[in-house]
Amino acid sequence: MAHAIAELKARKYFPDPQDPLSVRSYNAQMKKLKADPHYEKSADTATDVYLDYLKSIS
C-alpha cells in the first residue's frame, strides 16, 4: 500500500512528459488508495518523508 502511494506522489512531483498525471487522475487514484481497507494514515506520512528525500537528491 505504501509503495503505491509513494509511487503516485513521485509521479505527481516528477511528471513523465510521455505519460503526464493530471490532477484529476492523481486525486481519483489517491481516493481509491485511501478507501482500501489496508490503508493507514501512517503510510501517508511515511510517503511524504520519502518524497522529501527524493526531492533532496534530485
LINGIZI-V56718 format. One record per pair of residues at least 6 apart in sequence whose C-alpha atoms are under 8 Angstrom apart, sorted by the first residue. I is the first residue (numbers start at 1). J is the second residue. Records with the same first field share a line. If there is no record, write none. Layout:
BEGIN
I->J ; J
END
This chain:
BEGIN
1->33 ; 38 ; 39 ; 43
2->43 ; 44 ; 46 ; 47
5->30 ; 33 ; 43 ; 44 ; 47
6->47 ; 48 ; 50 ; 51
8->26 ; 29 ; 30
9->47 ; 51
10->51
11->21
12->21 ; 26
15->21
33->39
34->40
END
